[in-house]
């Protein structure tokens, strides 16, 4: 199949650096919270080989320095999530609405670090004023300040940890002091100090405690020290393991392995072994390896000893790195994708417009270029089977829309006729009227905000709740809004008067008491059907948009533990493609309430190499020339499937289409044709016959914007 591809690399999406990681185990989910410098908090699950469940959006002045999970008494209850940052606020988050549940102002300046005790009843905070504060969090309505730990000589608290019996708190400060505090009386039990250099203090940038009361510290000189937590004297020091500041330390559950990392990007492993001479234990360095290009700021170790334990780290380079620790350092690491699993980009196919949101309420709109066939094709050196087409018209930035909201945009959409654009944040929904500028053909009018549109978003007598998702129907007549309380609102765009838009319908199946967070919505090409799914895959509902009613709930297609990743209606029929985290996909015919014959026959028949791909399916694109031909895509691949062809079940180990000469070896008649020619894929869609858009943001492009990393020249280099 010959397709002209717009390979778009002009959307310079730049994810924020990772400041904090936290992990907790529940009976059904392993949850990881990732706090970023732009205020976003990502909630990942380790289920199904890592999935990004949802993103709590940040905003102006809302950086996150620390995040922690707090387990509740009932295993059936979702754990509580707290964050703290430079604004001096301790925030408990509603993980369904993605809004703050409780805000607590902490006096003392910026909060630099945070730790929860092992009983999940108290949180300890370190601040720039030099004090550590303990909050009682047993009251879910308001954290109560329990104790303030004030040192005699104020200095910034840079790191904090609880001992495993919850009796003591360990802090590391900018003056080089490691203090042991009594968590009940608030008194200093002992002070340990690290060496100074050139008469200046050495900041203690990281501390943790082990089950045997050993304290492990890392400092700005790159030294890793092990301390006796009872006697508060130093047991061992490693002064040459790191070349710069040690910013993070992690240990396994039984405290026999310790991992350290920081500015020099190296992750070092220490193991506790028997000391045969002194009939005790000593620590030895057993290996080191680098997985990051820049500073490593946070690191956690996940596992209970029964399953394979993994080291999870993040820092200035914004991708989370997952590394198994068996046979460390001779292991292969994995870098999780560096942008949301739900596509951020919206498109108007007929007007050839791409829309992408950025931080702080900014939305950019580009117009795609047009290609021209040259007399002699320019063969791409990366992929000899492809040719470069010259441009008759170059792409252009058509509009920059800046909203007044101080929150990061969570969703945006453009109508197919490009007359409307909707921008949603967690606290507001903006609807803008655009259209083509008749005085400048090919250009858009300056957008006009429909100020009274927010009146339609007033729910249950409360002020506007904001939204998680917005989507226009293909006929341009309706706007579908998923409010932050999971209520689905259908607004009429054809009968508006004085900026007021009639509400056509409201669906509440995902709202209270269900408390499910909607992550995917899709409408059929004829604008008659709406598909909705929550991020835990508990419900996939089909709604009729004429008349407005729930049509059906799809049957359970995969095991309950398997999460869905996308919903996509065929623009030319009533069939719906549902993709899952295990790389299975199903094609469901809404009109007949059943799987299509092809899907029923081949849903569980999957080529081995496709099944082994770690990147999740992010979306599905339908070929206008043949609606049975689809392209499934993830962040690192495109997979072409013809649903009219049978799958040869005798040979399911398909040939992968690679960047080198092997690409020519792929059979033209082969189903599940796989290509890794594109990397960092953010969006894929057909915009016409034999014309497709692929938006890429390669990881190398992101690293180029980060500036130089640590480098110490060695002799002879």
N, C-alpha and C positions, 0 to 999 in steps of 0.2 A: 504494500500500500504506500503510495507516494503522498506525503503530507508536507506542506510548507509550514515551518515552525518559526514563530516569533520567539527567539531566545532572549528573554528580557532579564538583564542584570542591572537595570538602572534604579530599581527600588532598593535603596541603601538602608534596609532595616538593620538596626544595630541593637542587639539585646544587651541589657544591663549586666554588670558584673554580679557575681554571686557573693553575698556577704555572710550568709548563714544557712546551715542545713540542720534538720532535726528529723528523727525517725521514731516511729512507734509501731508496735504490733497489735493487731486486733485479730479476733478469731477468723475473719474473712479477708482482711486487707492488711498488707504491710504499707504504711503510709510514710511518705517523705515530704516534708515541707522545705521549700527552697525560697529564701528571702533575697531579693535583689535590690540593687542600689536605687532603682527608680520607684521603689515601693511595692512592686508586684510580689505576690507570694504564690508560688506554684505548688499545687498539691498533686503529687505523684503517687501512684500505687505500684508496688513491685510485682503485682499480679499480672499474669500474661506477659512476662518479660518486659516490664516497665511500661506504664501508660500515664500520660498526663491527664488527670481527671478534670481539674478546673484551675482557673487563675483568679486570685483575688487581686483586683487592679489597684495600682498605686496612684500617685499623683504628685503634684507640686509640693515640695517640702515634706515628703513622706518616705524617705529612705528607710530601709529595714536593716538594722545592725544585728538583730538576734531574733530567732523564732524558736519556740518550744511547743511540743505536744504535751497535753496533760490528760492521762487516761481517766475515764470515769469509772464509777463503781460497777456499773452494769456493762457487760461485754457487748450488749446490743446497742449501746449508745455510742455515737460517733465521738471520738476524743475531742477535747477542747484545744483550741489553737490560740496561742498568744504571740504577740510580736512587740518589739520595742525599737526605737530609733533615735535619731538626732533631735527630733522635736520634743523629747522628754515625755512621751506618752507610752503607757503600757496599754495595749489594745487586745481585747479578746474578740475574736472574729466569729461571725455567723457564717459557717462554711456552706450554707445553702444559699442565702441571699447574697453572700460575698460582701456584706457590709459589717462595719464595726458593731459588736453587740454591747460592749462596755468599754468606755474610755476612762483611763485613770491618769491624771496629771501627776508626774513624779518630780518633785522639786530636786534641784541638783544638777541641772543642765542636761546634756545629751546622755542617753543611756548607751553604754558601750558593749555590755555583755549581759547575759541572762542565763540562769540555770534553774531547773525545777528539781525539788527533792524527790527521793525514790518512792515516797508515800503519795506523791502527787497532791500534796496539800499546801505547799509553800513554794513561792518563786523568789529567788534572790537576784537582785539587779545591781550592776556596777555602773557608776556614773563618773562624769568628768570632774565633779567637785571632790572626789576622793572618798566618798562614802558608799557603802553597800547597804541596800535596803531589802528587807524581807517582807513580802506581802503574803497574807493568808488568803488563799483562793478557794476555800471551802464554800464560801457564800457565792453562788453563781451570779448574783446581781451586782456585787461590788467588791473588788479586792480590798482588803483591809491592811493598812500599814501596820505590821507587827513589831518591827524593830529596825532601828537605824544604826549601822555599824560605822562609827566615825574614828578614823585614825588620828593620832596626835599630830602628825605632819601630813596635811592633805596632799594627795597626788592622785592622778587619774587611775581609776580601777580599769584595767585592760582585760582581765580574765577572771572567771569565777567558777567554782565547782563545789558541790556538796560531797561530804564523805558518805560512804555507803550506809552507815547507820543513821544518817541525817542529824547527827549531833553537832557537827562542825561544818563551817564554811571556809573554803580556801580561796584567797584572792591574790592576784598578781597585779602589781602596780607599776606606774611609770618611773618610780624612784628606785626600782630594783628590789623591792621588798615583796616577800611572799608571806602573807599573814594567815594564821589559823585562828578563826573566831569561834566562840561558843554561840551556837545559833539560838539558845534560849536566853542567856544573860546579855549577849551582845558584847562581851568582853574579848579582848585579844588574849589568846592563850600563848602564842609564840610568834616570833618573827624570824624568818630566814631571809638572807640576802644573797644576791648573786654578785660576782665580781664586776668591778667598774673598769672602764677604759678611758685613759686620758682625763682622769678625775671627774668624769661625767657618769651619771647614773645609767644603768642598763635596764631598759624597760622589760618587764616580764610579760610577754605577749600571749602566753597560753599556759594553762594549768589543767590537769585532770587528776582524779583520784582513782585508785585501784581497790578491789575488794579487800586486800590485805593491809589497807591503810597507807600504802605507798603513794607518795605525791610525785607526779611527773611534771616538770616545768620546761618551757622553752623561752628563750629570751632573744633580744635584739642582736646579740653577738653570734647567734646561731648555735648556742650551746644547749644541749639537752641534759637535764639533771634529774636524778632519782633521789627522793628524800624519804627518810623514815617518818611516817606521819605521826607516830607516837612520841618519839624523842625529838623530832624536828631537827635532825642533823642529816647532812648529805651522805648518801650511800655511794653514789657513782656519778661521774660526769663524762659526757662525750662532747669534746670541744671541736672536733674536726668532722663531724657527721654532716654539718650544714655550713654553707659559706655566708649566709645572711640570716635575717630574722626568722625564727620558728613561729609561725602564725597559728598553727593548729596541731592538735594531738588527738589520737583516737586509740582505743584499746578494745580487745575482744572481751567477752562477757566474764571469763574467769580471770582476767588480768595477767595472762602469761605472755601476751604479745602487745606491743605498743608500736604505733605508726606516727611519724612526724613529718611535717612538710611546711613550706613557707615561701619566702621570696626567691630562693634559689631553685624552686620548682621541683626539687628532688623529693621523692617520698622514701623515707628510710624506715626499715623494720628493725625492731629490737625484740629479742626473745629472752625470757627468764630461763636459766639453766641451772643445774646443780653445780655448786662449788665444792669439788671433791676435797680440796685442801682444808677448807674451813667449815665443812659440814653445814653449808647454808646454800643460798641462792645468789647468783650474780646475773647481771644483764649484759648481753653481747649484741653488737650490731651484726645482722645476718644478711643484709642486702639493701640495695637502693636502686631506684629507677625513676625516670622523669616521664610524666604523662601530660603535663600542661606546658603551654608556651609562655605563661606569665605567672604572677604570684598565685599561690594556692592559699586561700583564705579560710576555708573550712573543710572539715573532713569528719565522716562518721563511719563506723563499721557496723554492718547489718548482718544479723544471723544469730541463732541461738545455739550454735554448735551442732545441731542435728542436720541442718541443711547447709549447702555451700555458703560460706560467708563471703561477703563482698565489701570492698572498700569504696566508698562514695565520696567524691571530692569535687570542689568547685572554687572558683576564684575570679581573677580579672578576666581571663579568657572565659566566655560566658556559657560554655557547655558543661553539663554535668558529666563526670567521668566515672564509670563503674568498672571496678577491677577485682576479679576473684583473687583471694589471698592464698589459695592452695598452691604450693610450689613457688610462692613469691620469692624473687622478682621475675622469675621466668614464666610470665603469664601474658595473655593477650587482653588488653583493656578495650572497653567500648565507650564511645562518646555518644551520649544521647543527643537527639536533634536539638538545635539551638533556637527554634522558633515554635510557636504553638502548633499542636497537632490539628486543631481546627483551623482551616484556611482563613487568613485575615482579609484576603483580597476579594473585592466584588468587581463584577464586570458588566458592561453594557455591550453586548455583541454587535448589535446593529450600528451603534455609534463608535465602536472600537475604543472604549474608554475603560481604563483600569483605575480602581480606587483602593487606596491603602491607608489605614490609620497609623498614627505614630503617638508617642507620649505627649502628655500635656494638652490633649484635645486638638491635635493637629491632624488634618486629613489632606492627602495629596491626590490629585487626579491627573493621570497621564493619558495622552492620546497615542495609540499605536501608529507606527509607521506603515508604509505600503511598499511592497517589494516590486522589483522589476527583473525580468529575466535577461541576464547578460548574454552576449553572443558565445562567450566561453565561460563555462562554469569554473568557479574557484573551489577546488576540492579542499575540504577541511582536513588538516593534518591529524587532528585527534580522531576523526571518524571518516575513513576513506569512502564509506558508502554514502556520505552526505556531501552536499555542495552548498556553498555560500551564495546567497542571492543578494544582488546589489539593491539599494534602497532608492525608490522613486520619491519617497517622502519620509523624512526622519521622524522618530517619536518626539513628543514635546510634552512639557509640563503645562497642562492646561489651566489648572487652578490649585491654589493653596487655601484651604478652608481652616480657619482657626476658631474653635468654639470657645465660649466663655467658661466652660467647665474646667476646674482645676484637676479633675480626675483623668486618668488615662482612658482612652477610648477602648471599649470592650467589643464593640461590633459596629460595622457600618455597611450600608447597602446603597446601590444606585439602581434606579428603575431602568427597564430595558430601553425606554424612549429617552432616557437621560434628563427627564423633566424634574425628577425628584431625587434627593439624597437624604438618607436618614443616618444619624450619628447617635450612638447610645453609649452612655457611661453609667456607672453604678448609681449616680444620683440624678440623672436627667436623660431625656430623649429629645433630640432636636430634629425637626423636619424642615428641609430647605427646598424651596422652589427654584429650579434653574431653567433649563431649556436653551435652545440655540440662539445666539446673538445674531439677529437678522442683518445687522449692519456689518458684522464680521463673520461671514459664513465659515463654518467649521470650528467656531469658538463658542464657549458657553457664556451665558449671562452671569452677571454677579449674583450669587445665591441670595435669596430672600428667606429669612427665617420665619416660619409660621408660628408666631408667638403664642397663639391660643391653642396650639396643638397639645400642649402639656395638660390642658384641662381634661383631655380625654384619658390621661394617665392617672388621674386621681382615683385611688383604689380604697374602698372601704372607708371613705371619709378622711383618709390621710393625705398628706402631700405626695407629690410625685415620688415614685419608688425607683426610678431609673429602669434599666433593662439589661438583660444578658444577651439577647439576640434581636436583630431586626432583619426583615426580608420583605421585598416587594413581590407580588404575584406577577407572573409573566405578562398578564394583560394590562399591567400598569395601573390597575384600578383599586388595589387594596394594599395596605401595609400591615404586615404581621409583626407584632411586638411581643416578645417574651419578657414580661416584667420580672424584676428581681425577686418577687415572691412566687415565681413560677406560674403566674396567671398569663394565659395567652389571649391577647386582644387583637381583634380584626377591625381596622379602621378603613372607612370609605374615603377614597381620594377623588371621587368623581362628583360628589354632592356637597363639597365644602363651601361654606359661606362665612365671610369675615374671619378667615383663618380657623374656623371651627370645623372639625371633621367628625361626622357621625360615627358612632361605634356600632358595628354590625353584629358582633358576637363576642363572647367571652367564654373561654374554656378553663375550668379550674381543677381538672383531674390531677395535675401535678402539684397543686398548692396544698395548703394545710387541710387535713392532717397528714397527707402523704409526705410532704417535705422532700420532694425530689428536685434535683437541679437539672433543668433542661440543657442539653449540650448540642443537640442537632435538630434542625428543621429543614424541610424541603417541600417545594410545591410542584405539582405536575405542570406539564407544558400548557394544558388547557385551563389552568387555574381552578380546577374543580376539586383537587385533593391537597391535603396538607398532612405530611408525616412528621411526627415529633418523637424524640427519644431522650431519656435521661442518661446521665453519664454512668450510672451503675447498671444500665441495661435491664432495669426491672420492668419497664413498660415501653413498648413501641406502639403508639396509637396512630390511627389513621382517622382524620377528620374530613367530613364533607364540607365544602365551601358553598354548596348549593344543593339542598338547604344546609344551614349551619348546624351540624350535629356530629357527634362522635360516630364514626362508621364502624370501627372495629378496633380490637387490640390484637396485635399479631401474636401467634403462638410462640412458645419458646423454641427458638431455632438452634441454639447452642447451649452448652452447659451454663448454669447460672453464673459460674465464676468467670465466664468469658465476656469481656466488655465489647460493645460495639464501637466503631471508630468513625463511621460516616453513614449518611442517608442521602441518596441521590435518585430523583425521579427521572425516568426516561422522558426527554422533552417531547417525544413523538408518540407516547402511549401512556397507559396507566400502570406500567410496571415500575417497581421500586427496587433499587439495588442497595442492600444492607451489607456493610463490611464489618468484620470483627477483628479483634486483636490477635487472633491465631491465624490471620490471613485467609480465613474462609470468607466467602461472600455468598449471599442468597439473592435470587431475583424473584420478587413477589408481585403477583398480578392483583392489584387492588380491586379491579372490577369483578374478578372471579373468586376472590378471597382464597387464593391458593398459589403455591409456587409454580413457576413456569415449568414446562416439561423438561427443558434443558437443565434448569437448576435442580429439579427434583432428582434427576439422573446423575448429575455431576457435582453436586454441592460438596460431597465428601471425597471427591476425586481431585487431588491436587498434585501437580508436579513437585517433586521433592525439593528442587532448588528454590521454587517459589515459596514453599512452606517454611523453608529455613531462613528466609530473609528476616532480619531483626527489625528493620524499619517497618512501622505500621502503615497500613493502607490509609491514606489521608483523604482520598476522594476518587471519584469516577467521572470520566468524560465520555459522552456518546458521540459517535461519528455521524454527522448529518447525512453522509452518503449511504450509510447502512446502520440503522438504529440498533441492529443486533451486534454491532462491533463496538466494544467498549475499551477504554484505556484506564486501568487501575493504576494509581500512582502513590508513591510514598516519597519521603525526603531524598531518597537516593536511587530511584528507579522508575521506569515506566513499564507497564506490562500490557501488551495488546492481546485481547481475547475476542474471538468470534463465536458468539453464542449460537450460530447455525452449524458450526463444525463439531464433530464428535471428538472426544479426547481418547487417544490411544492409551488404554489402561495398562498395556503390556510394557510400556516404556515411559515412565513418568519422570525420569531424571532428565529434565530438558537441558538443552545447551543454553548457557547464559550469553547474551549478546554483550560483548565487552568493548572497550574502547579501541583495542588494537585490531589486528587483521582477522581475529576470530569472528568479528562481527559479520563478515561475509559468509561465514559457514552456516548461519542460521537459515533454516529452510523457510521458503516463502509460504509453504503450506502448513507450517507448524503452528499449533495453537499455543497460547501462553508464551508469546514472543516477548522476551525480557531484555530491556536495555538499561545499562548503567552509564549512558553517555552524559546524562545531566546529573548534577549534584547540588545539594542544598535547595531542593525543589519546594517552593512555597505555594504554587498554584498551577493548575493545568486546566485548560478548557478549549474546546473547539469553538471558533467564532464564525465558521463557514465551511463549505465543502473544501476539503484538502487544505484547510488552514487552521492551525492550532497555536495557542499561546502557552509557553512554559516560562514561568517566573522563577528565576534561580537567585539564591543568595549563598554562594559558596563560603565555606568557613574561612578560607584564606582571605577573602575580602573583608570579613569581620575583624580578623586579626590585624590586618593592615591599619585599621583605625585605632588600635589600642596603644600604639607607641612602643618604644623599646622595652624589652624585658631585662632582667638581671643578667649581667655578664661580667665575669672576672677573668681577665686574660691570664693564661697559664704560660709558664716558661716554654719557649720554643714555638709559640703559636703566633 
